[in-house]
Amino acid sequence: MNDSSLDSDERAAASYPGARLPDRRRTVKSFGVDLCVSEWGDERAPVIFCSHGGFDFTGTFDVFAPLLAAGGYRVVVWDQRGHGDSGHAPLYSWDADVRDLLTALDSTTREPAILLGHSKGGSISTYAIQAAPHRVRAFVNIDGMPSHRPPPDVADHERTKLLATELSGWLDHRRAAGDKVRRADTLGGLAENRARQNPRLSKAWLRYLVTRGARKDADGWRWKIDPVLRPGGFGPWRATWSMARLASLPVPLLGLLATESDPMGWETRASEVKPYLPRRAEVVEMKGVGHFIHIEQPERTAKLVLDFLRNLA
Amino acid sequence: MKTIRLKHARIELALHELRAGDGRALLLLHGLGERSPREVPAYAAAWSGPVFAVDFTGHGESSLTSGGGYSAEVLMGDADCALRHLGRATLLGRGLGAYIALLIAGARPTLVRGAILCDGLGLAGGGAEAATPSLVYPNPHAVASPDPFALVELARDVRPPDYATAFWRQANELSGLERPIAVCCAERPDWLEAVLKESELRVTTVEDAVAEYARVA
């Protein structure tokens, strides 16, 4: 962001204790979409390749990634299509995200890497490992493990009405999405907006995240994420398919699970996933932490990850 | 043949007017890898009103995408954009278009005045359950349209039977039609078998279905 366009208050928001901008940034073309890839740490060090969650962006790793880099790793984070500083695309899908992940990984190293993913980033990493196991040597999944919680106990007729509401809402959004722009607000307004998803983050941390995930236009600040994207949705995918396939993961796994309830949280419990874990797996329920584990508690999370990797060696 | 350009999010869709006329339109949805016919097919000739056909995203004269991202739900959005232009319509889908016709009949039950499901390419999709995770990279030198990503992704698109029956149930409960779906298929993938079982529909001919929906208000 051009610093000269910021007022003194906004300039102050653009720094936060422990946060460090990436050491290197580059653009990788993935089938016509520009992906922004950022790196911290020694380029010759072993790679930890990180995927952010849905509606998030690389800047959410600005405290966590330098801590991992200080542990002796080359930490790479990529913005998914439509997110952060990557390009917007005509369509979005799971397969497209996984192909993008492997394109960004291939541009980083040809050696098997350590994958780390948060939320949706954990899920697409899981899929990528199953599709291309030779590209990975260990995996850290941060609150992105599936849950097979049963759907709400409602009568079939009520279920029809619920589905009808979701479908018409989604289709109405698609009809209008081509002309949508995200709402402009003040930096403080967007920080308050993010606080609804991250109720345990400090105001200063939230304001810093706005300076990384939003841009300042002539009429105010707006999130960079593609307005075509919409949280929630529906589709034929069943979480139970992902759950059952956890057992087939061929690499050591560290799973970190939140215990505090958050609006974006998956609320997966260790007892749910334990029957499906592969042999070399460790799952930690983090007391007092919500869905955005590495953003809420970067030091504690980095220590767990570095200890896990040290034990592998 | 007149072609109307419609916007679906960032995609430009080609909606072809095969025959002008008054009254409710018949909207044709093509199969996987196909494009809209250039004139009214013989099986739809008995329809007395206007006849339209839409090219799905990545097919015919509609937009191609960057790096894929196709799903049946996106194509349901294509059909919905055609309905935004046409208003209430009867749908006739072949193969992939038949599955899309079922989805949109459930999603827009008051706009779709009957959906006719016919054999064609891409009727089965990727089956009832997700296959072993894999990534397929289409030939980068392939013919541009249909988009090779569309051919790969829509052929692998998962179609669980209970997902399909949820759309049938919506069409049945919310359309007000006695028979919101007409099945004219010889091929019976699991999703269609499940819809037939739950609905207790009889399989009919395309011509009879077209005649039946022409009488629906």
Interface residues (C-beta under 8 A of the other chain):
Chain A: S30 F31 G32 V33 R81 H88 A89 P90 L91 Y92 S93 D95 A96 V98 R99 D100 L102 Y127 Q130 A131 A132 D156 H157 R159 T160 L163 A164 L167 S168 W170 L171 R174 R175 A177 G178 D179 V228 F234 G235 P236 W237 R238 W241 R245
Chain B: K7 H8 A9 R10 I11 T57 S63 T65 S66 G67 G68 G69 Y70 S71 A72 E73 V74 M76 G77 D80 C81 R84 G106 A107 R108 P109 E129 A130 T132 P133 S134 L135 Y137 F149 E153 D157 V158 R159 P160 Y163 A166 R169 Q170 E173 L174
